[in-house]
Amino acid sequence: MNTRSHKPTISAADRKLREEAVNYSRASVGLEGFKLSPADEAHAARFINGEINLAEFVKRRSGPANE
């Protein structure tokens, strides 16, 4: 059995770029009068931390926003 955990392999510079992109998106959504849900914030954190890639981050997810 493989018990190793998946450790993100992004650099500090990549993490900073991801964080800046999410912050920009958060501000853009805010200017439209909306706020990210706790689930969206958690999803964004996974992207920032390198747990998911851009394609996974922007992929449509099921949930309250899509119902």
N, C-alpha and C positions, 0 to 999 in steps of 0.2 A: 504494500500500500504506500502510495506517495503522500507524505505528510508535509511537504514543503509548501509554504504559502507563496502566492504570486506577489513579488515585490515590483512595484513600478520602476521602470528603467528610463525615466525622463530626466533630463538635466535641470539644474536650477533655472537656467535661462529659459528652457521650454516651459517649465512650470510657471514662471513669471509671465510669459506671453499668453499662456492659457488663462491665467488669472486676470490679466488685463482684458482679454477678449470677453470673458464672462462678465466682468465689471461693466464693460461697454454695453453688452447685451442687456444686462440688468438695468442700466440707466435708460437705454432705449425703450425697454418695456415700461419702465416707470414713467417716461414722458408720454406714453400712450394712456396712462392712467391705470396700469395694471401692476401687480406685484407677483413675484415668483412664489409658488406654493412651497411648503416645506419639502415635498417630494422633489420638486424641480431644483431647489437649493442643494439637496443631497446629491442629485444627479450631476449638477454642475461641479460639486466638490469632487466627485469621482473623476470627472474629466480633468479638473485642475491637478489632481494628485497623480494622474497618469494611469488610473485604473481602467479607463476606457479611452478609445481613440476618438477622433473627430467624427468619423462615420457613425460610431455607436452613440455619440453624444447628440447628434442632430437627427438620428433616426426617430421616426414617429413612434410614440409609446402609447399604450392604452391607459386610460385613467380618466379622471373627472374632466380634464381639458378636452379630451377627444370624444366625450360621450354626447 
